Amino acid sequence: QVQLVESGGGLVQAGGSLRLSCAASGSIFSINDMGWYRQAPGKQRELVASITRGGITNYVDSVKGRFTISRDNAKNTVFLQINSLKPEDTAVYYCRGEIRTSRWTSASSIYWGQGTQVTVSS
């Protein structure tokens, strides 16, 4: 089995920073794309940032210049550095990974973490 566990959320004032981490563990052969999503109350879950195994990144326009996604392939971990936080960044942040669990198949499956709450006060 595979588990993704997020950490690093919390309550922060507007303009502050947080660093989210997501560690994948279990029967992992390799991890392809990893990403961070968020879901605010009453809204759909949206992609915030993604990163390929080779380090190519993608961001939603609303976070460009403020959020930075990175990963440590050796530790099966992805990070999200969040700077200049705004109240509209308040949401539950979820980690997502495309994970290959066997060397005998090229297929990968999608796994999600349980989420970490980020609350930004004005």
Beta strands, then each sheet from edge to edge (+ up, - down):
strand 1: 2-7
strand 2: 10-13
strand 3: 18-26
strand 4: 30-39
strand 5: 46-51
strand 6: 57-59
strand 7: 67-72
strand 8: 77-82
strand 9: 91-100
strand 10: 109-112
strand 11: 116-121
sheet 1: 1+ 3- 8+ 7-
sheet 2: 2+ 11+ 9- 4+ 5- 6+
sheet 3: 2+ 11+ 9- 10+
end
